[in-house]
Amino acid sequence: MATEIKVLGPGCAKCKTLEKATREAVEELQLDATVTKVEDIMEIMSYNIVSTPAVVVNGKVVVKGRVPSKDELKKLIGDGANA
């Protein structure tokens, strides 16, 4: 079953950086995953996110309000995919 990853953010520079890093991390992990960019404020708010950007893996928020390093992102995505 593919892992579902969402990058939440309104399109700011940090949001775009996080989306790019997330896609690269998924590729490097060779993970069967779908990465979706979510810019709809109501959907973002449904995750109780106050500060963007954020990453959601299989429905669970794994990072919010910052752009982690790619290595940290790979660990967070890997852990979330295997949870």
C-alpha positions in Angstrom: 0.0 0.0 0.0 1.4 3.4 -1.0 2.2 5.9 1.7 0.2 9.1 1.5 2.3 12.3 2.2 0.8 15.8 2.2 2.8 19.0 2.3 0.7 21.7 3.9 1.3 25.3 3.1 -0.1 28.3 1.3 2.7 28.5 -1.3 5.3 30.5 0.6 9.0 30.0 -0.1 9.5 27.7 2.9 6.5 25.6 1.7 8.0 25.2 -1.7 11.4 24.3 -0.2 9.7 21.7 2.0 7.7 20.2 -0.9 10.9 19.9 -3.0 12.8 18.3 -0.1 10.0 15.9 0.6 9.8 14.7 -3.0 13.6 14.3 -3.0 13.5 12.4 0.3 10.8 10.0 -1.0 12.8 9.4 -4.1 16.0 8.7 -2.2 14.2 6.3 0.2 12.7 4.6 -2.9 9.4 4.7 -1.1 6.1 3.8 -2.7 4.4 7.1 -1.8 2.1 9.8 -3.2 3.2 13.4 -2.4 0.4 16.0 -2.6 0.7 19.7 -2.0 -2.2 21.1 0.0 -2.8 24.9 -0.2 -6.5 25.0 0.8 -6.6 26.8 4.2 -9.6 24.8 5.4 -7.9 21.5 4.8 -4.7 22.8 6.4 -6.7 23.9 9.5 -8.4 20.4 9.7 -4.9 19.2 10.8 -4.8 21.8 13.6 -1.8 23.4 12.0 -1.2 27.0 13.1 2.2 27.5 11.6 3.1 26.3 8.1 4.7 24.5 6.4 3.9 21.1 7.6 4.2 17.4 6.5 1.5 14.8 7.1 2.4 11.1 6.6 -0.6 8.7 6.5 -2.8 11.2 8.3 -0.3 12.0 11.0 1.5 15.4 11.3 5.2 14.7 11.5 6.6 18.2 11.2 5.1 21.7 11.4 6.2 25.3 11.4 9.7 24.6 10.0 11.7 23.1 7.2 13.8 20.2 8.6 17.0 19.0 7.0 16.6 16.3 4.3 18.1 13.7 6.6 15.6 14.5 9.3 12.8 14.5 6.8 13.8 11.1 5.5 13.7 9.7 9.0 10.3 11.3 9.7 8.9 10.0 6.5 10.4 6.6 6.9 9.1 6.3 10.5 5.7 7.6 9.5 5.4 5.2 6.5 6.3 2.2 8.7 4.0 3.2 11.6 
